[in-house]
């Protein structure tokens, strides 16, 4: 199992929104869905758009470049279920959001 690494504080990710965190040279998108935090690869598998900058509706983020949609809990693409980005295990310790890499 990988190491738990702090990627953000709980106050850094507003409800219903996402942000991008850089961890060990890797961009990870972090989302707050009704107070629960989720993390997926930031790079859209379609054309490389920044998922952490996309609009969030429920548990789905839309890539700001071409509107491909991904479930932030599973990383599965809503438009093309055979496409997927990595979803990371997230743990909240106090006010720290950590992912297992």
C-alpha positions as CSV (number, residue, x, y, z in Angstrom):
1,X,0.0,0.0,0.0
2,X,1.1,3.5,-0.8
3,X,1.9,6.3,1.5
4,X,-0.8,8.8,2.8
5,X,0.2,12.3,1.7
6,X,-1.5,15.6,2.6
7,X,-2.8,17.3,-0.5
8,X,-5.1,20.1,0.9
9,X,-6.9,21.4,3.9
10,X,-10.7,20.8,4.2
11,X,-11.2,24.6,4.0
12,X,-9.3,24.7,0.7
13,X,-12.0,22.8,-1.2
14,X,-15.4,24.5,-1.2
15,X,-18.6,22.4,-1.2
16,X,-19.6,21.5,-4.7
17,X,-16.2,22.4,-6.1
18,X,-12.8,21.1,-7.0
19,X,-9.2,22.2,-6.9
20,X,-5.9,20.9,-8.2
21,X,-3.1,19.8,-5.9
22,X,0.4,19.0,-7.0
23,X,1.8,15.9,-5.2
24,X,5.2,14.4,-6.0
25,X,5.1,16.0,-9.5
26,X,1.6,14.6,-10.2
27,X,-1.5,16.8,-10.6
28,X,-4.5,15.5,-8.6
29,X,-8.0,16.9,-8.6
30,X,-9.7,17.1,-5.2
31,X,-13.5,17.5,-4.8
32,X,-15.9,18.3,-2.0
33,X,-19.2,16.6,-2.5
34,X,-21.6,17.4,0.4
35,X,-18.6,17.4,2.9
36,X,-17.1,14.2,1.6
37,X,-13.7,14.5,-0.2
38,X,-12.7,12.6,-3.3
39,X,-9.5,12.7,-5.5
40,X,-8.9,11.6,-9.1
41,X,-6.2,12.2,-11.7
42,X,-6.4,15.8,-12.8
43,X,-5.8,15.0,-16.5
44,X,-8.8,14.2,-18.7
45,X,-8.2,11.0,-20.7
46,X,-9.9,12.6,-23.8
47,X,-7.6,15.6,-24.5
48,X,-5.7,16.3,-21.3
49,X,-8.0,18.9,-19.8
50,X,-7.7,19.9,-16.2
51,X,-10.6,18.1,-14.3
52,X,-10.0,20.0,-11.1
53,X,-11.0,23.2,-12.8
54,X,-14.3,21.7,-14.2
55,X,-17.8,22.3,-13.0
56,X,-19.1,19.9,-10.4
57,X,-22.7,18.7,-10.3
58,X,-23.4,16.1,-7.6
59,X,-20.6,13.6,-7.9
60,X,-19.8,14.3,-11.5
61,X,-17.2,16.8,-12.8
62,X,-17.2,18.1,-16.4
63,X,-13.9,18.7,-18.1
64,X,-13.7,22.4,-19.0
65,X,-12.2,21.7,-22.4
66,X,-14.7,19.3,-24.1
67,X,-17.3,18.5,-21.4
68,X,-16.3,14.9,-20.9
69,X,-17.8,13.9,-17.5
70,X,-16.3,11.8,-14.7
71,X,-17.6,10.4,-11.5
72,X,-15.4,11.9,-8.8
73,X,-15.9,8.8,-6.6
74,X,-14.9,6.2,-9.1
75,X,-13.0,8.0,-11.9
76,X,-15.3,6.4,-14.4
77,X,-16.2,8.5,-17.5
78,X,-20.0,9.0,-17.7
79,X,-19.8,9.6,-21.5
80,X,-17.7,6.5,-22.2
81,X,-17.7,3.9,-19.4
82,X,-14.6,2.2,-20.9
83,X,-12.6,5.4,-20.2
84,X,-11.4,6.0,-16.7
85,X,-9.0,8.2,-14.6
86,X,-7.4,6.9,-11.5
87,X,-9.4,7.5,-8.3
88,X,-7.4,7.7,-5.1
89,X,-8.2,6.6,-1.6
90,X,-8.9,9.7,0.5
91,X,-8.6,10.1,4.3
92,X,-9.4,13.2,6.3
93,X,-7.4,13.6,9.5
94,X,-8.5,16.7,11.4
95,X,-8.5,19.3,8.7
96,X,-6.0,17.6,6.5
97,X,-7.1,15.8,3.3
98,X,-4.7,13.0,2.5
99,X,-4.5,10.6,-0.5
100,X,-2.8,7.2,-0.7
101,X,-0.3,7.2,-3.5
